[in-house]
Amino acid sequence: MRIDPESRGYVCTGRVTPGLLNTHFAGCTVVYRFVVLLGPAGSGKSTLAAALGELIEERGGSALLVNLDPAVEKTPYDPHVDVRDFVRIDDFLAEGLGPNGALVAAVASIINFSTDIRRRIEEYNADIVLLDTPGQMEVFAYRISGAASLSTIIEDDPSMSVFLMDAPFFEDPLSIVSALTLASSVFVRLRLPQLNVVSKSDLLSKAVVEEILPRLGEEGFLENMVSEYARARGLDSITEGLALNLAYAVRSSGFIGEILPVSVHDEESLKSLYARILQFFTGGYEFAEKPEEA
C-alpha cells in the first residue's frame, strides 16, 4: 500500500496545489478518505475497525488502520500507523501521575504528534483510512486537544464519523434517549458528518431491530415510548420532562436519521455499514470498480 501515483487515491488537478501536507506527484494530489470511529469505552470500536478493514480488503478496496489510543495494550488488528510510537500512557505513569491523570495527559499529548501521524499516513495510499479513537471517549472528544488533533490529521480531506452505541443502551426508552443524547453531543463537538450505529446488534431482540430502530426518527414515536415508560414505572416529573425534551430535541433536529444495527458476527450488517460509507464517499461504487466518466 505504498504510494503509487497511478492509484485510485489520487485526484489529478493538472497542477501542484501548494500549502498542503498531501503528497504530490506530477500534479496529482493524494486524497484520503477518513472514517473516525467513536463511541464509549467497550462499545467495540477497535473490534469494528478490524472487521471493517478486513471487509474493505475483501471487497477489492484498501484500508489503512490507525490506532489513536495511547493507553491500549493490544489491538485486534496490526495498525499501519500507531500513536504509541509517539506517546504511551506509561510515559506519564512513570512521572507519578495516577491512572486517570496519566490517561488524560497521554490523550492530550496526541496534539503534539498529530502532524507526525499525518505524515505517517501519507507514506501509504489507501481507499479508506480508519481512525480508531481512544477507548475513553470523553477524554478525547470533549477536550480541545482531541478536536484539534483530528483537524490536523484529517486536514481538508473527505471525512465522516461512525458513532457506536452499545446494544444494552437500547433495552428501554430512557437508555435510548441517553445514548442518542451522547451521540448528538459528540456530533456537535466534532462537527463531522456522523453515521450512528448500534454495535453488538446480535444482542438486540428482533423487536428492537425491526420495530424500534427504524421508527426512532418518526414524529412522536420516541416521545411516546418515554411517556409510556414513565407512567408504567411512576417516574418523577423532572426525569420524565427532561427525557421528553431530550427525545424531542434529537428527533426534531433531524439528528437521528438512520440508525444502523451492526455486529462483527453478522457479515450482512458489516456490508450494510460499508455500503453507507461508500455512498458517502463515492456515491456508492466499489473501490475495485472505476466509475464511468460523466
Secondary structure, DSSP 4 states (H G I P E B T S, - for coil): -B--TTSTTEEE-SSPPTT-SS-EETTEEE---EEEEE-STTS-HHHHHHHHHHHHHHTT--EEEEE--TT-S--SS--SEEGGGT--HHHHHTTT--HHHHHHHHHHGGGGGHHHHHHHHTTB--SEEEEE--SSTHHHHTSHHHHHHHHHHHTTS-EEEEEEEEGGGGSSHHHHHHHHHHHHHHHHHH---EEEEEESGGGS-HHIIIIIGGGTTSTTHHHHHHHHHHHHHT--HHHHHHHHHHHHHHHHTT----EEE--TT-HHHHHHHHHHHHHHHHSS--TTS-PPP-
